[in-house]
Amino acid sequence: MIENSELNMLQIGISNSPQTRLAKHIKKGWKIIEISEMMVGQLALDNETAILRMLKAKGADLSNSKIAGKFDGYSEAWSKSTFEVKSIKELMRLTKEFEEGSGL
């Protein structure tokens, strides 16, 4: 998970080349909050999709290009004012609770 304090945004994402992707984000003012390298392939994609589904349902303004334009990963970014979390673990817990409560 990364954060851009100037834009007041958070972002998650999966990548086959995380160091390259993170380097691009860091150059644009993003700061690494936490990296999880335990998931690969379909499991990583499934978890990211579930998190994004939960964020959207909870009112996070995902893919809001009005904040910072369209950038690499903008569809996985949201304004902290619409949904603030501190860690990937918290996102995973909230996603699990959401899925259990909605019958997914």
N, CA, C and O atoms as a printed pandas DataFrame, in Angstrom:
     atom_number atom_name residue_name chain_id  residue_number  x_coord  y_coord  z_coord
0              1         N          MET        A               1    0.862   -1.159    0.000
1              2        CA          MET        A               1    0.000    0.000    0.000
2              3         C          MET        A               1    0.910    1.224    0.000
3              4         O          MET        A               1    1.941    1.249    0.673
4              5         N          ILE        A               2    0.514    2.234   -0.764
5              6        CA          ILE        A               2    1.280    3.468   -0.823
6              7         C          ILE        A               2    0.363    4.658   -0.564
7              8         O          ILE        A               2   -0.859    4.559   -0.669
8              9         N          GLU        A               3    0.986    5.786   -0.223
9             10        CA          GLU        A               3    0.229    6.982    0.131
10            11         C          GLU        A               3    0.865    8.193   -0.534
11            12         O          GLU        A               3    2.085    8.275   -0.681
12            13         N          ASN        A               4    0.017    9.125   -0.932
13            14        CA          ASN        A               4    0.484   10.400   -1.428
14            15         C          ASN        A               4   -0.160   11.463   -0.542
15            16         O          ASN        A               4   -1.345   11.766   -0.680
16            17         N          SER        A               5    0.631   12.021    0.367
17            18        CA          SER        A               5    0.103   13.007    1.328
18            19         C          SER        A               5   -0.382   14.267    0.644
19            20         O          SER        A               5   -1.388   14.846    1.055
20            21         N          GLU        A               6    0.320   14.704   -0.398
21            22        CA          GLU        A               6   -0.075   15.916   -1.108
22            23         C          GLU        A               6   -1.456   15.766   -1.748
23            24         O          GLU        A               6   -2.265   16.695   -1.722
24            25         N          LEU        A               7   -1.717   14.592   -2.319
25            26        CA          LEU        A               7   -3.012   14.321   -2.953
26            27         C          LEU        A               7   -4.030   13.759   -1.970
27            28         O          LEU        A               7   -5.211   13.650   -2.300
28            29         N          ASN        A               8   -3.583   13.398   -0.759
29            30        CA          ASN        A               8   -4.424   12.773    0.260
30            31         C          ASN        A               8   -5.043   11.473   -0.266
31            32         O          ASN        A               8   -6.237   11.223   -0.099
32            33         N          MET        A               9   -4.193   10.646   -0.910
33            34        CA          MET        A               9   -4.669    9.404   -1.518
34            35         C          MET        A               9   -3.900    8.189   -1.007
35            36         O          MET        A               9   -2.752    8.286   -0.574
36            37         N          LEU        A              10   -4.570    7.049   -1.074
37            38        CA          LEU        A              10   -3.973    5.748   -0.819
38            39         C          LEU        A              10   -4.121    4.911   -2.080
39            40         O          LEU        A              10   -5.002    5.165   -2.901
40            41         N          GLN        A              11   -3.251    3.907   -2.231
41            42        CA          GLN        A              11   -3.334    3.027   -3.399
42            43         C          GLN        A              11   -2.841    1.632   -3.026
43            44         O          GLN        A              11   -1.907    1.473   -2.240
44            45         N          ILE        A              12   -3.492    0.626   -3.610
45            46        CA          ILE        A              12   -3.014   -0.740   -3.525
46            47         C          ILE        A              12   -2.740   -1.207   -4.945
47            48         O          ILE        A              12   -3.108   -0.528   -5.903
48            49         N          GLY        A              13   -2.102   -2.350   -5.086
49            50        CA          GLY        A              13   -1.895   -2.876   -6.425
50            51         C          GLY        A              13   -0.967   -4.069   -6.422
51            52         O          GLY        A              13   -0.167   -4.258   -5.506
52            53         N          ILE        A              14   -1.090   -4.864   -7.458
53            54        CA          ILE        A              14   -0.195   -5.999   -7.638
54            55         C          ILE        A              14    0.649   -5.735   -8.875
55            56         O          ILE        A              14    0.241   -5.020   -9.790
56            57         N          SER        A              15    1.828   -6.325   -8.878
57            58        CA          SER        A              15    2.734   -6.083   -9.989
58            59         C          SER        A              15    3.725   -7.231  -10.134
59            60         O          SER        A              15    4.161   -7.822   -9.146
60            61         N          ASN        A              16    4.071   -7.533  -11.373
61            62        CA          ASN        A              16    5.119   -8.514  -11.633
62            63         C          ASN        A              16    6.500   -7.900  -11.441
63            64         O          ASN        A              16    7.486   -8.616  -11.266
64            65         N          SER        A              17    6.566   -6.572  -11.473
65            66        CA          SER        A              17    7.840   -5.872  -11.256
66            67         C          SER        A              17    7.613   -4.737  -10.249
67            68         O          SER        A              17    7.625   -3.562  -10.614
68            69         N          PRO        A              18    7.408   -5.105   -8.980
69            70        CA          PRO        A              18    7.054   -4.095   -7.977
70            71         C          PRO        A              18    8.099   -2.998   -7.790
71            72         O          PRO        A              18    7.738   -1.840   -7.581
72            73         N          GLN        A              19    9.365   -3.331   -7.859
73            74        CA          GLN        A              19   10.392   -2.303   -7.643
74            75         C          GLN        A              19   10.329   -1.223   -8.722
75            76         O          GLN        A              19   10.479   -0.038   -8.424
76            77         N          THR        A              20   10.107   -1.626   -9.973
77            78        CA          THR        A              20    9.997   -0.661  -11.074
78            79         C          THR        A              20    8.759    0.207  -10.890
79            80         O          THR        A              20    8.818    1.427  -11.037
80            81         N          ARG        A              21    7.645   -0.430  -10.569
81            82        CA          ARG        A              21    6.393    0.321  -10.395
82            83         C          ARG        A              21    6.491    1.275   -9.210
83            84         O          ARG        A              21    6.067    2.427   -9.299
84            85         N          LEU        A              22    7.054    0.793   -8.095
85            86        CA          LEU        A              22    7.188    1.651   -6.920
86            87         C          LEU        A              22    8.132    2.821   -7.186
87            88         O          LEU        A              22    7.880    3.933   -6.720
88            89         N          ALA        A              23    9.205    2.587   -7.921
89            90        CA          ALA        A              23   10.153    3.665   -8.239
90            91         C          ALA        A              23    9.446    4.783   -8.998
91            92         O          ALA        A              23    9.699    5.960   -8.740
92            93         N          LYS        A              24    8.564    4.431   -9.930
93            94        CA          LYS        A              24    7.801    5.437  -10.679
94            95         C          LYS        A              24    6.900    6.240   -9.741
95            96         O          LYS        A              24    6.804    7.462   -9.851
96            97         N          HIS        A              25    6.248    5.546   -8.827
97            98        CA          HIS        A              25    5.341    6.216   -7.891
98            99         C          HIS        A              25    6.124    7.124   -6.935
99           100         O          HIS        A              25    5.700    8.246   -6.660
100          101         N          ILE        A              26    7.250    6.647   -6.435
101          102        CA          ILE        A              26    8.056    7.437   -5.503
102          103         C          ILE        A              26    8.503    8.740   -6.154
103          104         O          ILE        A              26    8.520    9.786   -5.505
104          105         N          LYS        A              27    8.862    8.682   -7.427
105          106        CA          LYS        A              27    9.260    9.901   -8.149
106          107         C          LYS        A              27    8.124   10.913   -8.221
107          108         O          LYS        A              27    8.362   12.111   -8.372
108          109         N          LYS        A              28    6.885   10.430   -8.112
109          110        CA          LYS        A              28    5.716   11.314   -8.197
110          111         C          LYS        A              28    5.147   11.667   -6.821
111          112         O          LYS        A              28    4.025   12.161   -6.717
112          113         N          GLY        A              29    5.930   11.411   -5.759
113          114        CA          GLY        A              29    5.535   11.838   -4.421
114          115         C          GLY        A              29    4.833   10.807   -3.566
115          116         O          GLY        A              29    4.386   11.127   -2.464
116          117         N          TRP        A              30    4.723    9.569   -4.047
117          118        CA          TRP        A              30    4.088    8.521   -3.256
118          119         C          TRP        A              30    5.091    7.958   -2.261
119          120         O          TRP        A              30    6.293    7.933   -2.527
120          121         N          LYS        A              31    4.596    7.506   -1.116
121          122        CA          LYS        A              31    5.424    6.927   -0.064
122          123         C          LYS        A              31    4.921    5.510    0.229
123          124         O          LYS        A              31    3.716    5.279    0.324
124          125         N          ILE        A              32    5.842    4.581    0.369
125          126        CA          ILE        A              32    5.477    3.201    0.683
126          127         C          ILE        A              32    5.048    3.123    2.145
127          128         O          ILE        A              32    5.779    3.545    3.040
128          129         N          ILE        A              33    3.866    2.583    2.372
129          130        CA          ILE        A              33    3.384    2.341    3.726
130          131         C          ILE        A              33    3.675    0.888    4.098
131          132         O          ILE        A              33    4.147    0.594    5.196
132          133         N          GLU        A              34    3.384   -0.006    3.163
133          134        CA          GLU        A              34    3.535   -1.436    3.450
134          135         C          GLU        A              34    3.582   -2.207    2.131
135          136         O          GLU        A              34    2.884   -1.877    1.172
136          137         N          ILE        A              35    4.412   -3.229    2.110
137          138        CA          ILE        A              35    4.496   -4.118    0.952
138          139         C          ILE        A              35    4.215   -5.533    1.422
139          140         O          ILE        A              35    4.748   -5.980    2.438
140          141         N          SER        A              36    3.382   -6.227    0.681
141          142        CA          SER        A              36    3.100   -7.633    0.959
142          143         C          SER        A              36    3.521   -8.438   -0.260
143          144         O          SER        A              36    2.986   -8.246   -1.351
144          145         N          GLU        A              37    4.458   -9.318   -0.078
145          146        CA          GLU        A              37    4.942  -10.127   -1.186
146          147         C          GLU        A              37    4.552  -11.595   -1.033
147          148         O          GLU        A              37    5.126  -12.465   -1.688
148          149         N          MET        A              38    3.584  -11.867   -0.176
149          150        CA          MET        A              38    3.238  -13.259    0.087
150          151         C          MET        A              38    2.280  -13.874   -0.924
151          152         O          MET        A              38    2.149  -15.096   -0.979
152          153         N          MET        A              39    1.610  -13.055   -1.719
153          154        CA          MET        A              39    0.634  -13.590   -2.660
154          155         C          MET        A              39    1.156  -13.483   -4.088
155          156         O          MET        A              39    1.804  -12.504   -4.460
156          157         N          VAL        A              40    0.861  -14.499   -4.868
157          158        CA          VAL        A              40    1.269  -14.478   -6.273
158          159         C          VAL        A              40    0.114  -14.930   -7.155
159          160         O          VAL        A              40   -0.827  -15.578   -6.696
160          161         N          GLY        A              41    0.209  -14.576   -8.423
161          162        CA          GLY        A              41   -0.731  -15.083   -9.425
162          163         C          GLY        A              41   -2.179  -14.795   -9.135
163          164         O          GLY        A              41   -2.546  -13.690   -8.734
164          165         N          GLN        A              42   -2.997  -15.806   -9.343
165          166        CA          GLN        A              42   -4.444  -15.664   -9.222
166          167         C          GLN        A              42   -4.873  -15.270   -7.811
167          168         O          GLN        A              42   -5.829  -14.511   -7.651
168          169         N          LEU        A              43   -4.187  -15.770   -6.790
169          170        CA          LEU        A              43   -4.536  -15.417   -5.413
170          171         C          LEU        A              43   -4.380  -13.911   -5.189
171          172         O          LEU        A              43   -5.237  -13.281   -4.569
172          173         N          ALA        A              44   -3.293  -13.341   -5.689
173          174        CA          ALA        A              44   -3.074  -11.899   -5.561
174          175         C          ALA        A              44   -4.173  -11.121   -6.292
175          176         O          ALA        A              44   -4.714  -10.156   -5.752
176          177         N          LEU        A              45   -4.495  -11.531   -7.488
177          178        CA          LEU        A              45   -5.539  -10.866   -8.271
178          179         C          LEU        A              45   -6.893  -10.986   -7.580
179          180         O          LEU        A              45   -7.637  -10.008   -7.508
180          181         N          ASP        A              46   -7.220  -12.166   -7.074
181          182        CA          ASP        A              46   -8.496  -12.358   -6.372
182          183         C          ASP        A              46   -8.593  -11.461   -5.143
183          184         O          ASP        A              46   -9.639  -10.866   -4.887
184          185         N          ASN        A              47   -7.501  -11.363   -4.380
185          186        CA          ASN        A              47   -7.504  -10.515   -3.187
186          187         C          ASN        A              47   -7.630   -9.043   -3.546
187          188         O          ASN        A              47   -8.379   -8.307   -2.902
188          189         N          GLU        A              48   -6.906   -8.611   -4.567
189          190        CA          GLU        A              48   -7.013   -7.219   -4.991
190          191         C          GLU        A              48   -8.443   -6.908   -5.448
191          192         O          GLU        A              48   -8.995   -5.869   -5.085
192          193         N          THR        A              49   -9.037   -7.788   -6.230
193          194        CA          THR        A              49  -10.406   -7.590   -6.717
194          195         C          THR        A              49  -11.385   -7.508   -5.551
195          196         O          THR        A              49  -12.278   -6.661   -5.552
196          197         N          ALA        A              50  -11.226   -8.379   -4.558
197          198        CA          ALA        A              50  -12.107   -8.368   -3.388
198          199         C          ALA        A              50  -11.952   -7.064   -2.603
199          200         O          ALA        A              50  -12.945   -6.484   -2.165
200          201         N          ILE        A              51  -10.723   -6.606   -2.425
201          202        CA          ILE        A              51  -10.479   -5.353   -1.705
202          203         C          ILE        A              51  -11.120   -4.186   -2.445
203          204         O          ILE        A              51  -11.790   -3.354   -1.835
204          205         N          LEU        A              52  -10.917   -4.124   -3.751
205          206        CA          LEU        A              52  -11.491   -3.029   -4.539
206          207         C          LEU        A              52  -13.016   -3.059   -4.507
207          208         O          LEU        A              52  -13.656   -2.009   -4.453
208          209         N          ARG        A              53  -13.598   -4.248   -4.538
209          210        CA          ARG        A              53  -15.066   -4.389   -4.460
210          211         C          ARG        A              53  -15.561   -3.853   -3.113
211          212         O          ARG        A              53  -16.558   -3.133   -3.060
212          213         N          MET        A              54  -14.864   -4.204   -2.028
213          214        CA          MET        A              54  -15.249   -3.733   -0.702
214          215         C          MET        A              54  -15.104   -2.217   -0.605
215          216         O          MET        A              54  -15.996   -1.537   -0.097
216          217         N          LEU        A              55  -13.971   -1.683   -1.097
217          218        CA          LEU        A              55  -13.755   -0.238   -1.045
218          219         C          LEU        A              55  -14.872    0.520   -1.770
219          220         O          LEU        A              55  -15.390    1.516   -1.264
220          221         N          LYS        A              56  -15.228    0.041   -2.945
221          222        CA          LYS        A              56  -16.292    0.684   -3.718
222          223         C          LYS        A              56  -17.618    0.635   -2.961
223          224         O          LYS        A              56  -18.337    1.632   -2.897
224          225         N          ALA        A              57  -17.938   -0.518   -2.391
225          226        CA          ALA        A              57  -19.192   -0.668   -1.650
226          227         C          ALA        A              57  -19.222    0.214   -0.403
227          228         O          ALA        A              57  -20.291    0.656    0.017
228          229         N          LYS        A              58  -18.065    0.470    0.185
229          230        CA          LYS        A              58  -17.980    1.288    1.401
230          231         C          LYS        A              58  -17.861    2.786    1.090
231          232         O          LYS        A              58  -17.767    3.601    2.008
232          233         N          GLY        A              59  -17.864    3.154   -0.204
233          234        CA          GLY        A              59  -17.891    4.567   -0.564
234          235         C          GLY        A              59  -16.557    5.201   -0.915
235          236         O          GLY        A              59  -16.482    6.419   -1.075
236          237         N          ALA        A              60  -15.498    4.401   -1.038
237          238        CA          ALA        A              60  -14.214    4.967   -1.453
238          239         C          ALA        A              60  -14.339    5.452   -2.900
239          240         O          ALA        A              60  -14.971    4.797   -3.728
240          241         N          ASP        A              61  -13.743    6.580   -3.188
241          242        CA          ASP        A              61  -13.856    7.150   -4.533
242          243         C          ASP        A              61  -12.762    6.597   -5.458
243          244         O          ASP        A              61  -11.878    7.327   -5.907
244          245         N          LEU        A              62  -12.843    5.318   -5.723
245          246        CA          LEU        A              62  -11.883    4.642   -6.603
246          247         C          LEU        A              62  -11.907    5.234   -8.006
247          248         O          LEU        A              62  -12.951    5.667   -8.495
248          249         N          SER        A              63  -10.755    5.245   -8.637
249          250        CA          SER        A              63  -10.618    5.669  -10.037
250          251         C          SER        A              63  -11.052    7.112  -10.271
251          252         O          SER        A              63  -11.514    7.450  -11.361
252          253         N          ASN        A              64  -10.910    7.956   -9.268
253          254        CA          ASN        A              64  -11.319    9.345   -9.393
254          255         C          ASN        A              64  -10.201   10.137  -10.063
255          256         O          ASN        A              64   -9.329   10.679   -9.383
256          257         N          SER        A              65  -10.223   10.203  -11.371
257          258        CA          SER        A              65   -9.168   10.891  -12.122
258          259         C          SER        A              65   -9.217   12.407  -11.933
259          260         O          SER        A              65   -8.294   13.109  -12.345
260          261         N          LYS        A              66  -10.278   12.915  -11.316
261          262        CA          LYS        A              66  -10.366   14.360  -11.069
262          263         C          LYS        A              66   -9.361   14.808  -10.005
263          264         O          LYS        A              66   -8.979   15.977   -9.974
264          265         N          ILE        A              67   -8.935   13.903   -9.146
265          266        CA          ILE        A              67   -7.999   14.256   -8.084
266          267         C          ILE        A              67   -6.589   14.452   -8.651
267          268         O          ILE        A              67   -5.957   15.477   -8.397
268          269         N          ALA        A              68   -6.102   13.484   -9.407
269          270        CA          ALA        A              68   -4.703   13.521   -9.862
270          271         C          ALA        A              68   -4.542   13.141  -11.319
271          272         O          ALA        A              68   -3.423   12.911  -11.778
272          273         N          GLY        A              69   -5.635   13.073  -12.048
273          274        CA          GLY        A              69   -5.550   12.625  -13.433
274          275         C          GLY        A              69   -5.418   11.114  -13.493
275          276         O          GLY        A              69   -5.489   10.429  -12.472
276          277         N          LYS        A              70   -5.229   10.613  -14.680
277          278        CA          LYS        A              70   -5.046    9.174  -14.847
278          279         C          LYS        A              70   -3.553    8.872  -14.789
279          280         O          LYS        A              70   -2.777    9.347  -15.618
280          281         N          PHE        A              71   -3.168    8.085  -13.809
281          282        CA          PHE        A              71   -1.783    7.687  -13.632
282          283         C          PHE        A              71   -1.725    6.181  -13.486
283          284         O          PHE        A              71   -2.760    5.536  -13.318
284          285         N          ASP        A              72   -0.531    5.611  -13.546
285          286        CA          ASP        A              72   -0.360    4.175  -13.413
286          287         C          ASP        A              72   -0.945    3.715  -12.082
287          288         O          ASP        A              72   -0.418    4.048  -11.021
288          289         N          GLY        A              73   -2.018    2.960  -12.136
289          290        CA          GLY        A              73   -2.657    2.453  -10.932
290          291         C          GLY        A              73   -3.770    3.335  -10.384
291          292         O          GLY        A              73   -4.237    3.100   -9.270
292          293         N          TYR        A              74   -4.210    4.347  -11.137
293          294        CA          TYR        A              74   -5.239    5.248  -10.602
294          295         C          TYR        A              74   -6.530    4.497  -10.271
295          296         O          TYR        A              74   -7.287    4.917   -9.395
296          297         N          SER        A              75   -6.781    3.388  -10.969
297          298        CA          SER        A              75   -8.014    2.639  -10.697
298          299         C          SER        A              75   -7.941    1.872   -9.375
299          300         O          SER        A              75   -8.938    1.303   -8.930
300          301         N          GLU        A              76   -6.771    1.858   -8.752
301          302        CA          GLU        A              76   -6.576    1.185   -7.465
302          303         C          GLU        A              76   -6.286    2.197   -6.359
303          304         O          GLU        A              76   -5.808    1.839   -5.282
304          305         N          ALA        A              77   -6.583    3.469   -6.643
305          306        CA          ALA        A              77   -6.304    4.541   -5.687
306          307         C          ALA        A              77   -7.606    5.224   -5.276
307          308         O          ALA        A              77   -8.583    5.239   -6.023
308          309         N          TRP        A              78   -7.593    5.787   -4.072
309          310        CA          TRP        A              78   -8.771    6.476   -3.566
310          311         C          TRP        A              78   -8.345    7.568   -2.590
311          312         O          TRP        A              78   -7.237    7.542   -2.056
312          313         N          SER        A              79   -9.234    8.520   -2.366
313          314        CA          SER        A              79   -8.995    9.604   -1.428
314          315         C          SER        A              79   -9.118    9.080    0.003
315          316         O          SER        A              79  -10.072    8.381    0.344
316          317         N          LYS        A              80   -8.137    9.432    0.827
317          318        CA          LYS        A              80   -8.186    9.015    2.231
318          319         C          LYS        A              80   -9.414    9.567    2.932
319          320         O          LYS        A              80   -9.887    8.978    3.903
320          321         N          SER        A              81   -9.934   10.680    2.458
321          322        CA          SER        A              81  -11.108   11.272    3.108
322          323         C          SER        A              81  -12.356   10.415    2.912
323          324         O          SER        A              81  -13.316   10.545    3.671
324          325         N          THR        A              82  -12.355    9.544    1.905
325          326        CA          THR        A              82  -13.520    8.685    1.688
326          327         C          THR        A              82  -13.357    7.309    2.318
327          328         O          THR        A              82  -14.344    6.607    2.540
328          329         N          PHE        A              83  -12.108    6.916    2.610
329          330        CA          PHE        A              83  -11.883    5.621    3.256
330          331         C          PHE        A              83  -10.424    5.550    3.694
331          332         O          PHE        A              83   -9.526    5.406    2.864
332          333         N          GLU        A              84  -10.193    5.652    4.999
333          334        CA          GLU        A              84   -8.823    5.636    5.507
334          335         C          GLU        A              84   -8.540    4.326    6.230
335          336         O          GLU        A              84   -9.315    3.893    7.082
336          337         N          VAL        A              85   -7.437    3.711    5.883
337          338        CA          VAL        A              85   -6.946    2.509    6.555
338          339         C          VAL        A              85   -5.454    2.687    6.790
339          340         O          VAL        A              85   -4.809    3.537    6.176
340          341         N          LYS        A              86   -4.921    1.874    7.684
341          342        CA          LYS        A              86   -3.511    2.007    8.050
342          343         C          LYS        A              86   -2.626    0.890    7.513
343          344         O          LYS        A              86   -1.405    1.036    7.472
344          345         N          SER        A              87   -3.233   -0.239    7.095
345          346        CA          SER        A              87   -2.404   -1.376    6.697
346          347         C          SER        A              87   -3.142   -2.317    5.742
347          348         O          SER        A              87   -4.366   -2.274    5.614
348          349         N          ILE        A              88   -2.373   -3.148    5.091
349          350        CA          ILE        A              88   -2.950   -4.195    4.233
350          351         C          ILE        A              88   -3.728   -5.182    5.091
351          352         O          ILE        A              88   -4.782   -5.670    4.683
352          353         N          LYS        A              89   -3.211   -5.474    6.272
353          354        CA          LYS        A              89   -3.905   -6.392    7.187
354          355         C          LYS        A              89   -5.299   -5.853    7.521
355          356         O          LYS        A              89   -6.268   -6.611    7.558
356          357         N          GLU        A              90   -5.396   -4.553    7.763
357          358        CA          GLU        A              90   -6.705   -3.951    8.048
358          359         C          GLU        A              90   -7.620   -4.045    6.825
359          360         O          GLU        A              90   -8.803   -4.355    6.963
360          361         N          LEU        A              91   -7.085   -3.781    5.638
361          362        CA          LEU        A              91   -7.874   -3.920    4.410
362          363         C          LEU        A              91   -8.387   -5.345    4.245
363          364         O          LEU        A              91   -9.549   -5.554    3.894
364          365         N          MET        A              92   -7.528   -6.318    4.497
365          366        CA          MET        A              92   -7.925   -7.726    4.367
366          367         C          MET        A              92   -9.011   -8.089    5.378
367          368         O          MET        A              92   -9.961   -8.797    5.043
368          369         N          ARG        A              93   -8.874   -7.603    6.620
369          370        CA          ARG        A              93   -9.879   -7.887    7.648
370          371         C          ARG        A              93  -11.231   -7.273    7.267
371          372         O          ARG        A              93  -12.270   -7.925    7.368
372          373         N          LEU        A              94  -11.201   -6.024    6.834
373          374        CA          LEU        A              94  -12.441   -5.352    6.433
374          375         C          LEU        A              94  -13.073   -6.025    5.216
375          376         O          LEU        A              94  -14.297   -6.110    5.116
376          377         N          THR        A              95  -12.248   -6.499    4.302
377          378        CA          THR        A              95  -12.753   -7.198    3.118
378          379         C          THR        A              95  -13.403   -8.513    3.516
379          380         O          THR        A              95  -14.468   -8.861    3.005
380          381         N          LYS        A              96  -12.771   -9.244    4.423
381          382        CA          LYS        A              96  -13.343  -10.514    4.896
382          383         C          LYS        A              96  -14.688  -10.271    5.574
383          384         O          LYS        A              96  -15.658  -10.982    5.312
384          385         N          GLU        A              97  -14.744   -9.265    6.446
385          386        CA          GLU        A              97  -16.005   -8.936    7.126
386          387         C          GLU        A              97  -17.078   -8.536    6.105
387          388         O          GLU        A              97  -18.233   -8.942    6.235
388          389         N          PHE        A              98  -16.710   -7.755    5.106
389          390        CA          PHE        A              98  -17.649   -7.325    4.084
390          391         C          PHE        A              98  -18.194   -8.521    3.323
391          392         O          PHE        A              98  -19.402   -8.634    3.115
392          393         N          GLU        A              99  -17.298   -9.417    2.905
393          394        CA          GLU        A              99  -17.732  -10.590    2.139
394          395         C          GLU        A              99  -18.606  -11.509    2.960
395          396         O          GLU        A              99  -19.577  -12.061    2.443
396          397         N          GLU        A             100  -18.279  -11.686    4.236
397          398        CA          GLU        A             100  -19.103  -12.535    5.102
398          399         C          GLU        A             100  -20.486  -11.913    5.304
399          400         O          GLU        A             100  -21.492  -12.621    5.337
400          401         N          GLY        A             101  -20.529  -10.588    5.439
401          402        CA          GLY        A             101  -21.797   -9.904    5.653
402          403         C          GLY        A             101  -22.674   -9.808    4.432
403          404         O          GLY        A             101  -23.894   -9.682    4.539
404          405         N          SER        A             102  -22.042   -9.869    3.246
405          406        CA          SER        A             102  -22.836   -9.750    2.009
406          407         C          SER        A             102  -23.097  -11.102    1.344
407          408         O          SER        A             102  -23.732  -11.173    0.292
408          409         N          GLY        A             103  -22.607  -12.157    1.960
409          410        CA          GLY        A             103  -22.846  -13.489    1.407
410          411         C          GLY        A             103  -21.993  -13.846    0.218
411          412         O          GLY        A             103  -22.334  -14.775   -0.515
412          413         N          LEU        A             104  -20.888  -13.142   -0.009
413          414        CA          LEU        A             104  -19.992  -13.452   -1.141
414          415         C          LEU        A             104  -19.081  -14.617   -0.808
415          416         O          LEU        A             104  -18.263  -15.018   -1.636
